[in-house]
């Protein structure tokens, strides 16, 4: 029974030893990772992703690095601007391990070092910038910090990808001053916009009056032209009708009995117009020879006898 127990213990011990050797010998490196191997305390090689065999109790995994992009929160720090205003700034730093050997032996803690270097660089950049520019030139400030950090982190096997200012905290007095400035600027812009609107409205009204006057004058002008053309046409038609009437009268006098008819017509018109004259006024001027109406008619008849060729 005792021999069986000893054999069992030995078998179990051998199995455990085999498992330990396997664990010490076989290593599987995940994707986007690097393992730094030391042999007897000295750097030997860097294992990339995949399956690898090590010498048990001689080789060991000293460092494990992830090659993915890492995000480091840079704590809030107090910075003084060029115009002596203290502001609190915190940011976010994006880094990536590009050389596992340098990241293992170049510095003790590259994450802490990158964070501290970002803070000191940011203080230096803000100290050369006015307060107003810290809001307007965030992109330029971020670029300067990234450039400085990337140059300093190159010996550490680290690539600084981006740095973003996440927040800028101002003193309460500065906030109040900025709010008043912004309020005054908005009021100024509103006043300018209002005055521009009123100016444009006045211009539109004056342009409307101007166009109205032009339209009225054009209408009056066209009216006068139309009236003048109408009067001219009227005179022309009257003249044509008068001439046609005279031609017919002259033709009628050449026919048999025409002269007697003309004489009778002239006498009738003479008596009619004389009667109208008596109706229109209380004062009546009589001709010297009122009874000699026939002589007057005869004189008019003699005028009508004149031929056009004799005129």
Secondary structure, 3 states (H helix, E strand, C coil): CHHHHHHHHHHHHHHHHHHHHHHHHEEEECCCEEEEEEECCEEEEEECCEEEECCCCCEEEEEEEECCCEEEEEEEEEEECCCCCEEEEEEEEEEEECCHHHHHHCCCCHHHHHHHHHHHHHHHHHHCCCHHHHHHCHHHHHHHHHHHHHHHHHHHCEEEEEEEEEEEEECHHHHHHHHHHHHHHHHHHHHHHHHHHHHHHHHHHHHHHHHHHHHHHHHHHHHHHHHHHHHHHHHHHHHHHHHHHHHHHHHHHCCCCHHHHHHHHHHHHHHHHHHHHHHHCCCCCCCCCCCCHHHHHHHHHHHHCCCCCCC
